[in-house]
Amino acid sequence: MEQVSFKNNKKTLYLVSTPIGNLEDITYRAINTLNSVSIVFAEDTRTSSILFKHYNINTKMISYHEHEKYDKIDLVLNYLKNGEDVALISDAGTPGISDPGFELVLKVIEQGFNVVSIPGATASITALTSSGLLMQPHLFVGFLPRKTNEIKFELNKYINLKATLIIYESPFRVKNTLKLLHEVYGNRRVVLARELTKLFETITRTTLLESLDLEINTKGEYVILVEGYIEEEIKLSIEELYEKYDNEGYKEKVIFEKIAKDLNISKKDVYQKIKIDNK
Ligand code: SAM
């Protein structure tokens, strides 16, 4: 067991959260920490120089980019060993959250130094709290894999989880990800949180079925939130879909086929809900 009190004399790696868009979303403590440490390791020093300029922070920065994260660990440790406090920041939000930092935290703990988080913005929680989807429990998935079969494998792991899923996605992949989410989960509620805290912040609350027809603006950053598994949802969705396809003039046999495909369930289940349960 390890219990660490920060009244010790050991040097500290501070993980400092920075804004996810709006420069005002940073704490006093974060700015004070960035001013007081000897060195700031930044995912991209050019990106962070905008923040530093805005708050008149003059601390020296060294890059700590994803592709060089292993090489820079020793450098960070050298600063700590030489008696200097160090901060890590990423381009946006909380370092280590879908950003470099995890491996460094492990090493710094292993070497007996302090690791202290200075809390602040993170896109996942910002998106979740305004989504209107269940806040607890939730699962932060982060970025999905790239290949279709790997994405489906990952999504299938959570298929029966009664928790809101939070997914980070590149704007160019949102359309395809929504399609795969629909294929795996059927017609659940979904929320797209775009450009959070920025001028063109947009929250789209819809269903996976309807999301297939959305025009996706490929400018901007997205968080996708998907409603968790709800036993009741299948019944409701079948009824809603039945009404929709009936209004569109499909024959009953075709409606059953379409609903079964949309919700990834058998035609027998659709028949059971419509013809037997609802009598
Ligand atoms: N460390 C960051 C955090 O704490 O949220 C996440 C960094 S990750 C490399 C970048 C992804 O986070 C984007 O692709 C997007 O999914 C999400 N993201 C970051 N800022 C966002 C914003 N302002 N609006 C919507 N999504 C955002």
py3Dmol code that shows the C-alpha trace and the ligand (Angstrom):
import py3Dmol

protein = """\
ATOM      1  CA  MET A   1       0.000   0.000   0.000  1.00  0.00           C
ATOM      2  CA  GLU A   2       1.199   3.499  -0.790  1.00  0.00           C
ATOM      3  CA  GLN A   3      -0.114   6.588   0.977  1.00  0.00           C
ATOM      4  CA  VAL A   4       1.255   9.948  -0.115  1.00  0.00           C
ATOM      5  CA  SER A   5       0.875  13.183   1.794  1.00  0.00           C
ATOM      6  CA  PHE A   6       1.879  16.301  -0.085  1.00  0.00           C
ATOM      7  CA  LYS A   7       3.430  17.853   2.998  1.00  0.00           C
ATOM      8  CA  ASN A   8       6.546  15.873   2.034  1.00  0.00           C
ATOM      9  CA  ASN A   9       9.644  17.485   0.535  1.00  0.00           C
ATOM     10  CA  LYS A  10       9.507  15.590  -2.706  1.00  0.00           C
ATOM     11  CA  LYS A  11       9.227  17.384  -6.010  1.00  0.00           C
ATOM     12  CA  THR A  12       5.980  17.297  -7.955  1.00  0.00           C
ATOM     13  CA  LEU A  13       4.658  16.658 -11.425  1.00  0.00           C
ATOM     14  CA  TYR A  14       1.527  18.801 -11.805  1.00  0.00           C
ATOM     15  CA  LEU A  15      -1.061  17.712 -14.401  1.00  0.00           C
ATOM     16  CA  VAL A  16      -2.647  21.009 -15.296  1.00  0.00           C
ATOM     17  CA  SER A  17      -5.989  21.127 -17.123  1.00  0.00           C
ATOM     18  CA  THR A  18      -6.264  23.863 -19.740  1.00  0.00           C
ATOM     19  CA  PRO A  19      -9.316  25.135 -21.726  1.00  0.00           C
ATOM     20  CA  ILE A  20     -11.028  23.045 -24.445  1.00  0.00           C
ATOM     21  CA  GLY A  21     -11.770  26.136 -26.532  1.00  0.00           C
ATOM     22  CA  ASN A  22     -12.789  29.145 -24.498  1.00  0.00           C
ATOM     23  CA  LEU A  23      -9.615  30.622 -23.002  1.00  0.00           C
ATOM     24  CA  GLU A  24     -11.484  31.735 -19.880  1.00  0.00           C
ATOM     25  CA  ASP A  25     -12.052  28.126 -18.798  1.00  0.00           C
ATOM     26  CA  ILE A  26      -8.950  27.839 -16.641  1.00  0.00           C
ATOM     27  CA  THR A  27      -8.589  28.059 -12.881  1.00  0.00           C
ATOM     28  CA  TYR A  28      -6.535  30.563 -10.850  1.00  0.00           C
ATOM     29  CA  ARG A  29      -4.677  27.611  -9.397  1.00  0.00           C
ATOM     30  CA  ALA A  30      -3.788  26.339 -12.868  1.00  0.00           C
ATOM     31  CA  ILE A  31      -2.315  29.706 -13.862  1.00  0.00           C
ATOM     32  CA  ASN A  32      -0.448  30.029 -10.547  1.00  0.00           C
ATOM     33  CA  THR A  33       0.977  26.535 -10.990  1.00  0.00           C
ATOM     34  CA  LEU A  34       2.097  27.194 -14.574  1.00  0.00           C
ATOM     35  CA  ASN A  35       3.829  30.351 -13.320  1.00  0.00           C
ATOM     36  CA  SER A  36       5.510  28.704 -10.350  1.00  0.00           C
ATOM     37  CA  VAL A  37       6.989  25.490 -11.816  1.00  0.00           C
ATOM     38  CA  SER A  38      10.495  25.451 -13.339  1.00  0.00           C
ATOM     39  CA  ILE A  39       9.388  23.951 -16.623  1.00  0.00           C
ATOM     40  CA  VAL A  40       6.174  23.126 -18.486  1.00  0.00           C
ATOM     41  CA  PHE A  41       6.034  20.083 -20.752  1.00  0.00           C
ATOM     42  CA  ALA A  42       3.419  20.783 -23.411  1.00  0.00           C
ATOM     43  CA  GLU A  43       1.934  18.477 -26.060  1.00  0.00           C
ATOM     44  CA  ASP A  44       2.476  21.220 -28.641  1.00  0.00           C
ATOM     45  CA  THR A  45       4.377  24.309 -27.513  1.00  0.00           C
ATOM     46  CA  ARG A  46       3.038  26.405 -30.398  1.00  0.00           C
ATOM     47  CA  THR A  47      -0.595  25.689 -29.470  1.00  0.00           C
ATOM     48  CA  SER A  48       0.045  26.370 -25.778  1.00  0.00           C
ATOM     49  CA  SER A  49       1.900  29.603 -26.503  1.00  0.00           C
ATOM     50  CA  ILE A  50      -1.507  31.188 -27.281  1.00  0.00           C
ATOM     51  CA  LEU A  51      -2.648  30.402 -23.726  1.00  0.00           C
ATOM     52  CA  PHE A  52       0.665  31.524 -22.248  1.00  0.00           C
ATOM     53  CA  LYS A  53       0.483  34.824 -24.106  1.00  0.00           C
ATOM     54  CA  HIS A  54      -3.121  35.419 -23.052  1.00  0.00           C
ATOM     55  CA  TYR A  55      -2.255  34.961 -19.350  1.00  0.00           C
ATOM     56  CA  ASN A  56       1.230  36.417 -19.547  1.00  0.00           C
ATOM     57  CA  ILE A  57       2.876  33.176 -18.409  1.00  0.00           C
ATOM     58  CA  ASN A  58       6.609  33.219 -19.108  1.00  0.00           C
ATOM     59  CA  THR A  59       7.668  29.763 -17.891  1.00  0.00           C
ATOM     60  CA  LYS A  60       9.832  27.850 -20.350  1.00  0.00           C
ATOM     61  CA  MET A  61       8.062  25.144 -22.354  1.00  0.00           C
ATOM     62  CA  ILE A  62       9.433  21.887 -23.759  1.00  0.00           C
ATOM     63  CA  SER A  63       7.385  19.700 -26.102  1.00  0.00           C
ATOM     64  CA  TYR A  64       5.923  16.435 -24.857  1.00  0.00           C
ATOM     65  CA  HIS A  65       4.310  15.099 -28.009  1.00  0.00           C
ATOM     66  CA  GLU A  66       2.628  11.692 -28.371  1.00  0.00           C
ATOM     67  CA  HIS A  67       5.360  10.333 -30.674  1.00  0.00           C
ATOM     68  CA  GLU A  68       8.219  11.312 -28.327  1.00  0.00           C
ATOM     69  CA  LYS A  69       6.534  10.608 -24.996  1.00  0.00           C
ATOM     70  CA  TYR A  70       8.858   7.714 -24.078  1.00  0.00           C
ATOM     71  CA  ASP A  71      12.010   9.695 -24.944  1.00  0.00           C
ATOM     72  CA  LYS A  72      10.975  12.645 -22.786  1.00  0.00           C
ATOM     73  CA  ILE A  73      10.191  10.695 -19.607  1.00  0.00           C
ATOM     74  CA  ASP A  74      13.851  10.699 -18.513  1.00  0.00           C
ATOM     75  CA  LEU A  75      14.088  14.429 -19.096  1.00  0.00           C
ATOM     76  CA  VAL A  76      11.073  15.052 -16.843  1.00  0.00           C
ATOM     77  CA  LEU A  77      12.576  12.751 -14.194  1.00  0.00           C
ATOM     78  CA  ASN A  78      15.893  14.648 -14.375  1.00  0.00           C
ATOM     79  CA  TYR A  79      14.135  17.915 -13.546  1.00  0.00           C
ATOM     80  CA  LEU A  80      12.403  16.282 -10.560  1.00  0.00           C
ATOM     81  CA  LYS A  81      15.663  14.689  -9.388  1.00  0.00           C
ATOM     82  CA  ASN A  82      17.376  18.093  -9.624  1.00  0.00           C
ATOM     83  CA  GLY A  83      14.827  19.526  -7.222  1.00  0.00           C
ATOM     84  CA  GLU A  84      12.513  21.256  -9.710  1.00  0.00           C
ATOM     85  CA  ASP A  85       8.711  21.060  -9.908  1.00  0.00           C
ATOM     86  CA  VAL A  86       7.336  20.315 -13.368  1.00  0.00           C
ATOM     87  CA  ALA A  87       3.934  20.733 -15.077  1.00  0.00           C
ATOM     88  CA  LEU A  88       2.403  18.778 -17.944  1.00  0.00           C
ATOM     89  CA  ILE A  89      -0.274  20.272 -20.186  1.00  0.00           C
ATOM     90  CA  SER A  90      -1.925  19.049 -23.371  1.00  0.00           C
ATOM     91  CA  ASP A  91      -3.308  21.037 -26.313  1.00  0.00           C
ATOM     92  CA  ALA A  92      -6.706  21.108 -24.631  1.00  0.00           C
ATOM     93  CA  GLY A  93      -8.426  19.803 -21.530  1.00  0.00           C
ATOM     94  CA  THR A  94      -6.996  17.357 -19.051  1.00  0.00           C
ATOM     95  CA  PRO A  95      -3.569  15.845 -19.784  1.00  0.00           C
ATOM     96  CA  GLY A  96      -3.611  12.059 -20.097  1.00  0.00           C
ATOM     97  CA  ILE A  97      -7.270  11.967 -21.158  1.00  0.00           C
ATOM     98  CA  SER A  98      -6.979  10.784 -24.791  1.00  0.00           C
ATOM     99  CA  ASP A  99      -3.701  12.722 -24.704  1.00  0.00           C
ATOM    100  CA  PRO A 100      -0.110  11.924 -23.684  1.00  0.00           C
ATOM    101  CA  GLY A 101       0.542  11.659 -19.950  1.00  0.00           C
ATOM    102  CA  PHE A 102      -0.336   8.195 -18.680  1.00  0.00           C
ATOM    103  CA  GLU A 103       3.097   6.606 -19.126  1.00  0.00           C
ATOM    104  CA  LEU A 104       4.748   9.625 -17.512  1.00  0.00           C
ATOM    105  CA  VAL A 105       2.439   9.490 -14.485  1.00  0.00           C
ATOM    106  CA  LEU A 106       3.294   5.798 -13.996  1.00  0.00           C
ATOM    107  CA  LYS A 107       7.049   6.469 -14.119  1.00  0.00           C
ATOM    108  CA  VAL A 108       6.898   9.489 -11.828  1.00  0.00           C
ATOM    109  CA  ILE A 109       4.903   7.533  -9.221  1.00  0.00           C
ATOM    110  CA  GLU A 110       7.315   4.607  -9.579  1.00  0.00           C
ATOM    111  CA  GLN A 111      10.285   6.919  -8.901  1.00  0.00           C
ATOM    112  CA  GLY A 112       8.658   8.191  -5.711  1.00  0.00           C
ATOM    113  CA  PHE A 113       7.823  11.772  -6.734  1.00  0.00           C
ATOM    114  CA  ASN A 114       4.455  13.474  -6.198  1.00  0.00           C
ATOM    115  CA  VAL A 115       1.790  13.579  -8.909  1.00  0.00           C
ATOM    116  CA  VAL A 116      -0.837  16.284  -8.385  1.00  0.00           C
ATOM    117  CA  SER A 117      -3.784  17.054 -10.670  1.00  0.00           C
ATOM    118  CA  ILE A 118      -4.953  20.618 -11.062  1.00  0.00           C
ATOM    119  CA  PRO A 119      -8.565  19.990 -12.165  1.00  0.00           C
ATOM    120  CA  GLY A 120     -10.315  21.839 -14.948  1.00  0.00           C
ATOM    121  CA  ALA A 121     -11.969  21.398 -18.335  1.00  0.00           C
ATOM    122  CA  THR A 122     -12.394  18.089 -20.097  1.00  0.00           C
ATOM    123  CA  ALA A 123     -14.601  17.595 -23.166  1.00  0.00           C
ATOM    124  CA  SER A 124     -16.190  14.344 -21.935  1.00  0.00           C
ATOM    125  CA  ILE A 125     -17.775  15.745 -18.776  1.00  0.00           C
ATOM    126  CA  THR A 126     -18.637  19.057 -20.430  1.00  0.00           C
ATOM    127  CA  ALA A 127     -20.536  17.113 -23.120  1.00  0.00           C
ATOM    128  CA  LEU A 128     -22.171  14.700 -20.681  1.00  0.00           C
ATOM    129  CA  THR A 129     -23.580  17.314 -18.342  1.00  0.00           C
ATOM    130  CA  SER A 130     -25.422  19.178 -21.100  1.00  0.00           C
ATOM    131  CA  SER A 131     -26.481  16.072 -23.078  1.00  0.00           C
ATOM    132  CA  GLY A 132     -29.677  15.243 -21.237  1.00  0.00           C
ATOM    133  CA  LEU A 133     -28.552  11.606 -21.114  1.00  0.00           C
ATOM    134  CA  LEU A 134     -28.087   9.747 -17.846  1.00  0.00           C
ATOM    135  CA  MET A 135     -25.061  11.225 -16.059  1.00  0.00           C
ATOM    136  CA  GLN A 136     -24.448   8.253 -13.762  1.00  0.00           C
ATOM    137  CA  PRO A 137     -23.319   5.733 -14.583  1.00  0.00           C
ATOM    138  CA  HIS A 138     -21.313   6.715 -17.640  1.00  0.00           C
ATOM    139  CA  LEU A 139     -18.413   5.113 -19.456  1.00  0.00           C
ATOM    140  CA  PHE A 140     -15.662   7.170 -21.046  1.00  0.00           C
ATOM    141  CA  VAL A 141     -14.677   5.192 -24.155  1.00  0.00           C
ATOM    142  CA  GLY A 142     -12.401   7.850 -25.686  1.00  0.00           C
ATOM    143  CA  PHE A 143     -11.373   7.302 -29.315  1.00  0.00           C
ATOM    144  CA  LEU A 144     -12.590   4.105 -30.980  1.00  0.00           C
ATOM    145  CA  PRO A 145     -10.224   1.950 -33.056  1.00  0.00           C
ATOM    146  CA  ARG A 146     -10.006   2.697 -36.799  1.00  0.00           C
ATOM    147  CA  LYS A 147     -11.033  -0.568 -38.494  1.00  0.00           C
ATOM    148  CA  THR A 148     -14.717  -1.459 -38.834  1.00  0.00           C
ATOM    149  CA  ASN A 149     -14.387  -4.936 -37.299  1.00  0.00           C
ATOM    150  CA  GLU A 150     -12.389  -3.549 -34.362  1.00  0.00           C
ATOM    151  CA  ILE A 151     -14.925  -0.763 -33.799  1.00  0.00           C
ATOM    152  CA  LYS A 152     -17.776  -3.272 -33.779  1.00  0.00           C
ATOM    153  CA  PHE A 153     -15.866  -5.555 -31.423  1.00  0.00           C
ATOM    154  CA  GLU A 154     -15.310  -2.633 -29.039  1.00  0.00           C
ATOM    155  CA  LEU A 155     -18.947  -1.479 -29.213  1.00  0.00           C
ATOM    156  CA  ASN A 156     -20.219  -5.005 -28.630  1.00  0.00           C
ATOM    157  CA  LYS A 157     -18.347  -5.102 -25.319  1.00  0.00           C
ATOM    158  CA  TYR A 158     -20.715  -2.441 -23.977  1.00  0.00           C
ATOM    159  CA  ILE A 159     -23.945  -3.614 -25.599  1.00  0.00           C
ATOM    160  CA  ASN A 160     -25.695  -4.552 -22.345  1.00  0.00           C
ATOM    161  CA  LEU A 161     -24.175  -1.795 -20.239  1.00  0.00           C
ATOM    162  CA  LYS A 162     -26.742   0.490 -18.623  1.00  0.00           C
ATOM    163  CA  ALA A 163     -24.413   3.484 -18.814  1.00  0.00           C
ATOM    164  CA  THR A 164     -24.094   6.489 -21.126  1.00  0.00           C
ATOM    165  CA  LEU A 165     -21.166   5.954 -23.501  1.00  0.00           C
ATOM    166  CA  ILE A 166     -18.884   8.911 -24.200  1.00  0.00           C
ATOM    167  CA  ILE A 167     -16.884   8.703 -27.419  1.00  0.00           C
ATOM    168  CA  TYR A 168     -14.330  11.130 -28.872  1.00  0.00           C
ATOM    169  CA  GLU A 169     -14.389  11.265 -32.665  1.00  0.00           C
ATOM    170  CA  SER A 170     -12.739  13.041 -35.551  1.00  0.00           C
ATOM    171  CA  PRO A 171     -15.259  15.105 -37.561  1.00  0.00           C
ATOM    172  CA  PHE A 172     -14.402  13.080 -40.675  1.00  0.00           C
ATOM    173  CA  ARG A 173     -15.391   9.807 -39.034  1.00  0.00           C
ATOM    174  CA  VAL A 174     -18.559  10.909 -37.205  1.00  0.00           C
ATOM    175  CA  LYS A 175     -20.877   9.861 -40.066  1.00  0.00           C
ATOM    176  CA  ASN A 176     -19.462   6.336 -40.294  1.00  0.00           C
ATOM    177  CA  THR A 177     -19.321   5.942 -36.514  1.00  0.00           C
ATOM    178  CA  LEU A 178     -23.026   6.832 -36.228  1.00  0.00           C
ATOM    179  CA  LYS A 179     -23.776   4.167 -38.848  1.00  0.00           C
ATOM    180  CA  LEU A 180     -21.828   1.533 -36.901  1.00  0.00           C
ATOM    181  CA  LEU A 181     -23.373   2.624 -33.598  1.00  0.00           C
ATOM    182  CA  HIS A 182     -26.804   2.123 -35.172  1.00  0.00           C
ATOM    183  CA  GLU A 183     -25.842  -1.264 -36.567  1.00  0.00           C
ATOM    184  CA  VAL A 184     -24.655  -2.476 -33.169  1.00  0.00           C
ATOM    185  CA  TYR A 185     -27.028  -0.735 -30.735  1.00  0.00           C
ATOM    186  CA  GLY A 186     -30.171  -0.213 -32.803  1.00  0.00           C
ATOM    187  CA  ASN A 187     -32.243   2.879 -32.201  1.00  0.00           C
ATOM    188  CA  ARG A 188     -30.973   4.499 -29.010  1.00  0.00           C
ATOM    189  CA  ARG A 189     -30.824   8.177 -28.171  1.00  0.00           C
ATOM    190  CA  VAL A 190     -27.606   9.873 -29.252  1.00  0.00           C
ATOM    191  CA  VAL A 191     -26.189  13.338 -28.620  1.00  0.00           C
ATOM    192  CA  LEU A 192     -23.548  15.095 -30.707  1.00  0.00           C
ATOM    193  CA  ALA A 193     -21.671  17.798 -28.811  1.00  0.00           C
ATOM    194  CA  ARG A 194     -19.750  19.943 -31.268  1.00  0.00           C
ATOM    195  CA  GLU A 195     -17.300  22.793 -30.605  1.00  0.00           C
ATOM    196  CA  LEU A 196     -17.961  22.873 -26.854  1.00  0.00           C
ATOM    197  CA  THR A 197     -17.274  26.216 -25.132  1.00  0.00           C
ATOM    198  CA  LYS A 198     -16.570  27.824 -28.531  1.00  0.00           C
ATOM    199  CA  LEU A 199     -18.474  30.295 -30.699  1.00  0.00           C
ATOM    200  CA  PHE A 200     -20.216  27.615 -32.778  1.00  0.00           C
ATOM    201  CA  GLU A 201     -21.053  25.233 -29.926  1.00  0.00           C
ATOM    202  CA  THR A 202     -23.884  22.969 -31.111  1.00  0.00           C
ATOM    203  CA  ILE A 203     -25.645  20.188 -29.213  1.00  0.00           C
ATOM    204  CA  THR A 204     -27.731  17.824 -31.362  1.00  0.00           C
ATOM    205  CA  ARG A 205     -30.071  15.533 -29.405  1.00  0.00           C
ATOM    206  CA  THR A 206     -31.564  12.831 -31.617  1.00  0.00           C
ATOM    207  CA  THR A 207     -31.806   9.058 -32.108  1.00  0.00           C
ATOM    208  CA  LEU A 208     -29.312   6.794 -33.865  1.00  0.00           C
ATOM    209  CA  LEU A 209     -31.867   6.106 -36.591  1.00  0.00           C
ATOM    210  CA  GLU A 210     -32.466   9.791 -37.284  1.00  0.00           C
ATOM    211  CA  SER A 211     -28.780  10.603 -36.966  1.00  0.00           C
ATOM    212  CA  LEU A 212     -28.135   8.623 -40.164  1.00  0.00           C
ATOM    213  CA  ASP A 213     -29.708  11.472 -42.137  1.00  0.00           C
ATOM    214  CA  LEU A 214     -27.755  14.261 -40.396  1.00  0.00           C
ATOM    215  CA  GLU A 215     -25.469  16.547 -42.360  1.00  0.00           C
ATOM    216  CA  ILE A 216     -22.199  16.418 -40.426  1.00  0.00           C
ATOM    217  CA  ASN A 217     -20.206  19.630 -40.434  1.00  0.00           C
ATOM    218  CA  THR A 218     -16.619  18.441 -40.769  1.00  0.00           C
ATOM    219  CA  LYS A 219     -15.290  21.641 -39.242  1.00  0.00           C
ATOM    220  CA  GLY A 220     -14.950  21.348 -35.499  1.00  0.00           C
ATOM    221  CA  GLU A 221     -14.525  18.813 -32.751  1.00  0.00           C
ATOM    222  CA  TYR A 222     -17.123  16.257 -31.666  1.00  0.00           C
ATOM    223  CA  VAL A 223     -18.060  14.200 -28.670  1.00  0.00           C
ATOM    224  CA  ILE A 224     -20.638  11.471 -29.352  1.00  0.00           C
ATOM    225  CA  LEU A 225     -22.765  10.330 -26.405  1.00  0.00           C
ATOM    226  CA  VAL A 226     -24.934   7.237 -26.690  1.00  0.00           C
ATOM    227  CA  GLU A 227     -27.679   6.221 -24.319  1.00  0.00           C
ATOM    228  CA  GLY A 228     -26.913   3.027 -22.431  1.00  0.00           C
ATOM    229  CA  TYR A 229     -28.917  -0.169 -22.697  1.00  0.00           C
ATOM    230  CA  ILE A 230     -32.467   0.188 -21.417  1.00  0.00           C
ATOM    231  CA  GLU A 231     -34.763  -2.835 -21.372  1.00  0.00           C
ATOM    232  CA  GLU A 232     -37.781  -0.644 -22.014  1.00  0.00           C
ATOM    233  CA  GLU A 233     -36.199   0.940 -25.094  1.00  0.00           C
ATOM    234  CA  ILE A 234     -36.825  -2.013 -27.399  1.00  0.00           C
ATOM    235  CA  LYS A 235     -40.560  -1.923 -26.756  1.00  0.00           C
ATOM    236  CA  LEU A 236     -40.781   1.835 -27.272  1.00  0.00           C
ATOM    237  CA  SER A 237     -38.584   1.861 -30.335  1.00  0.00           C
ATOM    238  CA  ILE A 238     -40.491  -0.943 -32.004  1.00  0.00           C
ATOM    239  CA  GLU A 239     -43.741   0.928 -31.535  1.00  0.00           C
ATOM    240  CA  GLU A 240     -42.267   4.193 -32.782  1.00  0.00           C
ATOM    241  CA  LEU A 241     -40.711   2.505 -35.782  1.00  0.00           C
ATOM    242  CA  TYR A 242     -43.888   0.590 -36.564  1.00  0.00           C
ATOM    243  CA  GLU A 243     -45.841   3.838 -36.651  1.00  0.00           C
ATOM    244  CA  LYS A 244     -43.171   5.546 -38.776  1.00  0.00           C
ATOM    245  CA  TYR A 245     -42.998   2.787 -41.416  1.00  0.00           C
ATOM    246  CA  ASP A 246     -46.782   2.347 -41.365  1.00  0.00           C
ATOM    247  CA  ASN A 247     -47.191   6.067 -42.106  1.00  0.00           C
ATOM    248  CA  GLU A 248     -44.656   5.716 -44.905  1.00  0.00           C
ATOM    249  CA  GLY A 249     -46.965   3.090 -46.480  1.00  0.00           C
ATOM    250  CA  TYR A 250     -44.902  -0.100 -46.082  1.00  0.00           C
ATOM    251  CA  LYS A 251     -46.651  -3.471 -45.944  1.00  0.00           C
ATOM    252  CA  GLU A 252     -46.685  -5.147 -42.529  1.00  0.00           C
ATOM    253  CA  LYS A 253     -44.285  -7.925 -43.546  1.00  0.00           C
ATOM    254  CA  VAL A 254     -41.764  -5.347 -44.776  1.00  0.00           C
ATOM    255  CA  ILE A 255     -42.231  -3.269 -41.628  1.00  0.00           C
ATOM    256  CA  PHE A 256     -41.290  -6.261 -39.451  1.00  0.00           C
ATOM    257  CA  GLU A 257     -38.212  -6.896 -41.577  1.00  0.00           C
ATOM    258  CA  LYS A 258     -37.142  -3.260 -41.442  1.00  0.00           C
ATOM    259  CA  ILE A 259     -37.597  -2.957 -37.667  1.00  0.00           C
ATOM    260  CA  ALA A 260     -35.705  -6.198 -37.064  1.00  0.00           C
ATOM    261  CA  LYS A 261     -32.818  -4.842 -39.145  1.00  0.00           C
ATOM    262  CA  ASP A 262     -32.905  -1.366 -37.548  1.00  0.00           C
ATOM    263  CA  LEU A 263     -32.845  -2.733 -34.015  1.00  0.00           C
ATOM    264  CA  ASN A 264     -30.684  -5.759 -34.659  1.00  0.00           C
ATOM    265  CA  ILE A 265     -33.329  -8.120 -33.262  1.00  0.00           C
ATOM    266  CA  SER A 266     -35.313 -11.013 -34.737  1.00  0.00           C
ATOM    267  CA  LYS A 267     -38.564 -10.591 -36.707  1.00  0.00           C
ATOM    268  CA  LYS A 268     -40.129 -12.910 -34.145  1.00  0.00           C
ATOM    269  CA  ASP A 269     -39.342 -10.362 -31.366  1.00  0.00           C
ATOM    270  CA  VAL A 270     -40.883  -7.574 -33.411  1.00  0.00           C
ATOM    271  CA  TYR A 271     -43.994  -9.680 -34.053  1.00  0.00           C
ATOM    272  CA  GLN A 272     -44.207 -10.547 -30.345  1.00  0.00           C
ATOM    273  CA  LYS A 273     -44.119  -6.866 -29.268  1.00  0.00           C
ATOM    274  CA  ILE A 274     -46.549  -5.571 -31.886  1.00  0.00           C
ATOM    275  CA  LYS A 275     -49.030  -8.412 -32.171  1.00  0.00           C
ATOM    276  CA  ILE A 276     -48.995 -10.006 -28.733  1.00  0.00           C
ATOM    277  CA  ASP A 277     -47.600  -7.678 -26.022  1.00  0.00           C
ATOM    278  CA  ASN A 278     -49.527  -4.651 -27.227  1.00  0.00           C
ATOM    279  CA  LYS A 279     -52.918  -6.372 -27.510  1.00  0.00           C
TER     280      LYS A 279
END
"""
ligand_1 = """\
27
SAM
N -7.560 15.997 -23.229
C -8.802 16.362 -23.864
C -9.927 16.329 -22.818
O -9.629 16.385 -21.628
O -11.095 16.290 -23.213
C -9.105 15.500 -25.066
C -8.080 15.571 -26.147
S -8.411 14.544 -27.526
C -6.879 14.550 -28.369
C -9.347 15.583 -28.581
C -10.804 15.126 -28.707
O -11.543 15.610 -27.601
C -11.500 15.708 -29.937
O -11.300 14.895 -31.079
C -12.954 15.700 -29.513
O -13.516 14.406 -29.629
C -12.817 16.055 -28.022
N -12.872 17.520 -27.834
C -11.880 18.311 -27.379
N -12.299 19.593 -27.312
C -13.582 19.607 -27.744
C -14.567 20.625 -27.905
N -14.299 21.907 -27.632
N -15.793 20.264 -28.366
C -16.078 18.974 -28.636
N -15.191 17.979 -28.512
C -13.962 18.282 -28.060
"""
view = py3Dmol.view(width=600, height=400)
view.addModel(protein, "pdb")
view.setStyle({"model": 0}, {"cartoon": {"style": "trace"}})
view.addModel(ligand_1, "xyz")
view.setStyle({"model": 1}, {"stick": {}})
view.zoomTo()
view.show()
